[in-house]
Amino acid sequence: MNGIKNTGFYYTKTLVQGKYKLPNLYCLQLDGPTRYNELLRKMETATYRSLTKALKELEDDGLIIRKDFGEIPPKVEYSLSARGRTLEPVLDAFCHWGQEHRDDIL
């Protein structure tokens, strides 16, 4: 048997692991194109550096698109890419499971 590193699960995990990647993908799925400062507010505990790092990695992996409007003051907007939109059923399932089990007693 091959190790877990050769599975689709592991590949997907490497793309979305991190404190702010899944929440960013979920926010972009719900809200559509979103400006940086709005994402920062929604992440609540994120620092500028941690959010920027997460967004850059998501962009590098082709899951989101960064649109720079070239304006002063700077205006940047993020949205799901076509590849990122293919994760929507996964995000929906993740949310649905949480809704169903939120009140489970451990």
LINPEFEN-V97964 format. One record per backbone hydrogen bond with DSSP energy under -1.0 kcal/mol. NH is the residue of the N-H (numbers start at 1). CO is the residue of the C=O. If there is no record, write none. Layout:
# LINPEFEN-V97964
nh=(NH & NH)
co=(CO & CO)
This chain:
# LINPEFEN-V97964
nh=(6 & 7 & 11 & 12 & 13 & 14 & 15 & 16 & 17 & 24 & 25 & 26 & 27 & 28 & 29 & 30 & 31 & 32 & 34 & 36 & 39 & 40 & 41 & 42 & 43 & 45 & 51 & 52 & 53 & 54 & 55 & 56 & 57 & 58 & 59 & 60 & 61 & 62 & 63 & 65 & 67 & 69 & 77 & 78 & 79 & 81 & 85 & 87 & 88 & 91 & 92 & 93 & 94 & 95 & 96 & 97 & 98 & 99 & 100 & 101 & 102 & 104)
co=(3 & 4 & 7 & 8 & 9 & 10 & 11 & 12 & 13 & 20 & 21 & 22 & 23 & 24 & 25 & 26 & 27 & 28 & 78 & 76 & 35 & 36 & 37 & 38 & 39 & 43 & 47 & 48 & 49 & 50 & 51 & 52 & 53 & 54 & 55 & 56 & 57 & 59 & 58 & 79 & 77 & 75 & 67 & 34 & 65 & 63 & 81 & 84 & 85 & 87 & 88 & 89 & 90 & 91 & 92 & 93 & 94 & 95 & 96 & 97 & 98 & 101)
